[in-house]
Amino acid sequence: MTKLNDLKKKLLERPDVKAEYDALADEFSIAEALIRARAEADMTQEQVAEKMQTSQSYVAKLESGRVSPSMKALQRYAAATRARLRITFEQVA
C-alpha cells in the first residue's frame, strides 16, 4: 500500500500537479493555521462556532479552504481560540 507522503511526492513530480499545488499554497497555509489554533485551544469546531456566533459548517468551510475568510472572520476565529492573529508577508525567490 502506498503511503500518503509517497503518493504526494510522486504526484508532485508532475509539472501540472506541482503548479496547481503551489497555486493553492496560501489557502492551505491559512487552513492549516486555523486548524492548528483550534487544536492548541483544545476546541471542537462546534465550540469555535459558538464563540464566533456562527455555525459549525461555516467553521468547517473556513478550515477546509472552501471559503476565503475575511479579516473580520479571522479576527473572530482568533478571539474564539484565544489566539493572536498575525499576518506577515514573506519575499519569494
N, C-alpha and C positions, 0 to 999 in steps of 0.2 A: 504494500500500500504506500502511495506517495504521501509524504508529509506536506503539510501546507506550505512551509517555508521552501521546500524543494520545488513545489509546483510554482510558487510565486517567482522564485529565481529563474526557473525555466521559461515562464511566460514573459518575464521582463527582458529576456534576451531578444524578443521580437521587437523591432523598432516601433511598430504601430501600437503595440500594447504599452511599451515604455512611454511613448509620447502621451497617451491618454492617462496613464498612471501619474506622470509628472504634472499634467494639467490639473489633476484633482488633488494635488498635494496639500494645497492650502485648506481645502474643505476637510480633508482627512485630519489635518492638524487641529482645526477647530473642534471637530467631533471628538478627537482623542483628548483634548484638553477638557472638554465638558465632562466626558465620562470619567476622567481622572479626578476632577474636582468632586464629582458626586461620590465616587468610590472612597476618596480620602475623607469625605464628610460622613461616610457610612450611612448613606441615604438611598432610598429607592427612588425610582422615577416618580412614583405617586407622591412621596414626601416632598420632593423638589417641586413638583407641580402645585401642591397645596401651598407651599411657601411663596411660590411665584404667582399664585392666584390664577392658575391656568389649568389645562387638562394634562393628564399623563401622556396622551397621544401627542400633544404638542412637544413635550419634553423628549419623547421618543424620536420625533421628527428632527428636532434640533441635534440630538445625539447621533442620528444616522446620516445627517447631512442632506436630508430631503428638503429642508427649508434653509434659506440663508438668514441667519439671525441678525436682527437689528442691534444697534449699540444698546438700546434700552433693554432688549431681551437678554443680552449678555450681562448687563449690569444686574438685572433681576436674578439671573441664574447664579451669578457670583454671590450676591447677597443671600440667596436661599441656601447655598452650600457653604456659607461662611468663608468665602474665598475672596481674594483681591483680584480684580480684573486688571490685567496689564497687557497692553498691546505694543508690540515692537515691530520695527521694520529692519530687515536684515539685507545687506547688499548681497547680490548673487553674482557669481562669476560669469 
